[in-house]
């Protein structure tokens, strides 16, 4: 898909790209993105969005904000 998106978090702009191969629906629980040149998999759990594995330099709060931005964009 490769849809580029932007988010402002704590007065800083972040650009990321959704790189899923399947359409994003309400049943989607795993979304691959590219953030700062790194591919991450966002996993939707009962407590919101997290990454599959911890990544140095990427805060859990920005991951949660990106997950919410994707939810708003795709009306999940």
C-alpha positions in Angstrom: 0.0 0.0 0.0 2.7 2.5 1.0 0.6 5.4 2.3 2.7 8.1 3.8 1.3 9.9 6.9 2.4 12.6 9.3 1.8 13.2 13.0 2.9 15.9 15.4 3.7 14.5 18.9 5.2 16.7 21.6 5.9 19.5 19.2 7.8 17.3 16.9 6.8 16.1 13.4 7.0 12.4 12.5 6.6 10.9 9.1 5.7 7.3 8.7 4.5 5.0 6.0 1.9 2.3 6.2 3.3 -0.7 4.2 0.6 -3.4 4.6 -0.2 -5.6 1.7 -3.8 -6.3 2.7 -6.5 -3.7 3.2 -6.8 -2.3 6.8 -10.2 -3.2 8.3 -11.7 -3.2 11.8 -10.4 -6.8 12.2 -6.8 -5.8 11.5 -4.6 -6.3 14.6 -1.1 -6.0 13.0 0.0 -3.1 10.8 3.5 -2.8 9.4 4.9 0.7 9.2 8.2 2.4 8.3 9.3 5.0 10.9 12.7 6.7 10.8 13.8 4.1 8.1 13.0 1.2 10.4 10.2 -1.3 9.7 8.0 -1.8 12.8 4.9 -4.0 13.3 2.2 -2.3 15.4 0.1 -4.8 17.3 -3.3 -3.8 18.7 -3.9 -5.3 22.1 -6.4 -4.7 24.8 -4.3 -1.7 26.1 -3.9 0.0 22.7 -1.1 -0.1 20.2 2.4 -1.5 20.9 5.3 -2.8 18.8 6.1 -6.4 18.4 9.6 -5.9 19.8 11.1 -3.0 21.6 13.1 -0.6 19.4 15.8 1.7 20.7 15.0 5.4 20.3 11.3 4.9 19.7 9.0 5.7 22.7 6.0 3.6 23.4 3.9 6.8 23.6 4.7 7.7 20.0 3.8 4.2 18.9 0.4 4.6 20.6 -0.1 8.0 19.0 0.7 6.5 15.5 -1.7 3.7 16.1 -4.5 6.2 17.0 -3.7 8.2 13.9 -4.0 5.1 11.7 -7.3 4.3 13.5 -8.6 7.7 12.7 -7.4 7.7 9.1 -8.9 4.3 8.3 -11.9 4.7 10.6 -11.3 1.6 12.6 
